[in-house]
Amino acid sequence: MAEAGPFHFRTEVRVRLPETDAMGIVFHGNFFTYLEVGRVDYLRNLGLSEGVRPIKDFENVVAAAHIDFRSPARLDDPLTIDVRISEIGGASFTFAFEIRHRKENRVVAQGYTTHVAIDDEFKPMPVPDEFRRVIAKFEGWDR
């Protein structure tokens, strides 16, 4: 199931000093932390928080991560992180992200992370139907 469309979830972060580099902008590696903040907040919002394991015997690991940098973010900049699940496959699913400067509404970065569903033995498994249902309802795929 692949779906392109609007983002239905947003969270916010503010750039902190240790996230910046010698040029005074966010060090590129720290954007992966912002993606994780967005992903965890998205799942928490849906009652699927990674730390709680609401779906028995289901975890996921990041298999791929990609970011395109569009414009710089600096110390104390307020950033919004828009998040959606853009695709669910047999044993994987993909989060899409867009990070914007909240006040200037300019795109700072866009990216995705692809996750593989795993069981308690760290072996790939099908994405659970319950997870699919919750995501489809939230993202509007069931309409």
C-alpha positions as CSV (number, residue, x, y, z in Angstrom):
1,M,0.0,0.0,0.0
2,A,1.6,3.2,-1.1
3,E,0.0,6.5,-0.4
4,A,1.2,10.0,-1.3
5,G,-0.6,12.9,0.2
6,P,-0.7,15.5,2.9
7,F,0.8,15.2,6.3
8,H,-1.6,14.6,9.2
9,F,0.8,14.8,12.1
10,R,3.2,17.6,13.2
11,T,5.5,17.9,16.1
12,E,8.1,20.6,17.0
13,V,11.7,21.0,18.1
14,R,13.9,23.9,18.8
15,V,17.6,23.8,17.7
16,R,19.8,23.5,20.7
17,L,23.5,24.6,20.9
18,P,25.0,21.0,20.9
19,E,23.2,20.3,17.6
20,T,25.1,23.0,15.7
21,D,28.5,22.8,14.1
22,A,31.4,25.3,13.7
23,M,29.5,27.1,10.9
24,G,26.6,27.8,13.3
25,I,24.1,25.5,11.5
26,V,22.6,22.2,12.5
27,F,25.2,19.4,11.9
28,H,23.7,17.2,9.2
29,G,23.8,14.0,11.4
30,N,21.5,15.6,13.9
31,F,18.7,15.7,11.4
32,F,18.4,11.9,11.9
33,T,17.6,12.7,15.6
34,Y,14.8,15.1,14.4
35,L,13.4,12.3,12.3
36,E,13.4,10.0,15.3
37,V,11.6,12.6,17.4
38,G,9.0,12.9,14.7
39,R,8.6,9.2,14.3
40,V,8.3,8.5,18.0
41,D,5.8,11.3,18.5
42,Y,3.7,10.1,15.6
43,L,3.5,6.6,17.0
44,R,2.8,7.9,20.5
45,N,0.0,10.0,19.1
46,L,-1.6,6.8,17.7
47,G,-1.1,4.7,20.9
48,L,1.7,2.8,19.2
49,S,4.7,4.2,21.2
50,E,7.8,2.1,20.6
51,G,8.5,1.8,24.3
52,V,5.1,0.3,25.2
53,R,4.8,-2.5,22.6
54,P,1.0,-2.4,22.3
55,I,1.1,-4.9,19.5
56,K,2.4,-8.3,20.9
57,D,5.6,-9.6,19.5
58,F,6.1,-6.7,17.1
59,E,9.1,-4.4,16.9
60,N,10.8,-2.6,14.0
61,V,14.3,-1.6,13.0
62,V,15.5,1.1,10.6
63,A,16.7,-0.4,7.4
64,A,17.2,2.8,5.4
65,A,17.4,6.5,6.1
66,H,17.7,9.4,3.6
67,I,17.6,13.2,4.0
68,D,17.7,15.9,1.4
69,F,18.9,19.2,2.9
70,R,17.1,22.3,1.5
71,S,18.1,25.2,3.7
72,P,20.1,25.8,7.0
73,A,18.7,25.7,10.5
74,R,20.5,27.7,13.2
75,L,20.6,27.9,17.0
76,D,17.2,28.5,18.6
77,D,15.3,28.1,15.3
78,P,11.8,26.7,15.9
79,L,11.3,23.7,13.5
80,T,8.2,21.7,12.7
81,I,8.5,18.1,11.7
82,D,5.6,16.8,9.5
83,V,5.4,13.0,9.5
84,R,3.3,10.4,7.7
85,I,3.6,6.8,6.9
86,S,3.8,6.8,3.1
87,E,4.0,3.1,2.4
88,I,3.4,-0.3,4.0
89,G,4.7,-3.4,2.4
90,G,4.8,-7.0,3.4
91,A,7.4,-6.7,6.1
92,S,8.3,-3.1,5.9
93,F,6.9,0.4,6.1
94,T,8.2,3.9,5.3
95,F,7.9,7.2,7.2
96,A,8.1,10.4,5.1
97,F,9.2,13.6,6.8
98,E,9.3,17.3,6.0
99,I,11.2,19.7,8.4
100,R,10.3,23.4,8.1
101,H,11.4,26.6,9.9
102,R,8.2,27.4,11.8
103,K,8.4,31.2,11.5
104,E,9.7,31.4,8.0
105,N,7.7,28.4,6.6
106,R,10.7,27.4,4.5
107,V,11.6,23.8,3.9
108,V,14.8,22.9,5.8
109,A,15.0,19.2,5.0
110,Q,12.9,16.3,3.6
111,G,13.5,12.6,4.1
112,Y,12.3,9.1,4.8
113,T,13.1,6.1,7.0
114,T,12.2,2.6,6.0
115,H,11.6,0.1,8.8
116,V,11.5,-3.7,8.8
117,A,9.1,-5.4,11.2
118,I,10.9,-7.9,13.4
119,D,9.9,-10.6,15.9
120,D,11.5,-11.2,19.3
121,E,14.3,-13.1,17.6
122,F,15.1,-10.1,15.3
123,K,13.8,-11.9,12.2
124,P,11.7,-10.2,9.6
125,M,8.0,-10.7,10.0
126,P,4.8,-9.4,8.3
127,V,3.6,-6.0,9.4
128,P,0.8,-6.8,11.8
129,D,-2.8,-6.2,10.6
130,E,-3.5,-4.2,13.7
131,F,-0.7,-1.8,12.8
132,R,-2.0,-1.5,9.2
133,R,-5.5,-0.8,10.4
134,V,-4.4,2.0,12.8
135,I,-2.2,3.6,10.2
136,A,-4.8,3.3,7.4
137,K,-7.4,4.9,9.5
138,F,-5.2,7.8,10.6
139,E,-3.7,8.5,7.2
140,G,-7.2,8.3,5.5
141,W,-6.4,5.3,3.3
142,D,-9.6,3.5,4.4
143,R,-11.8,6.2,3.0
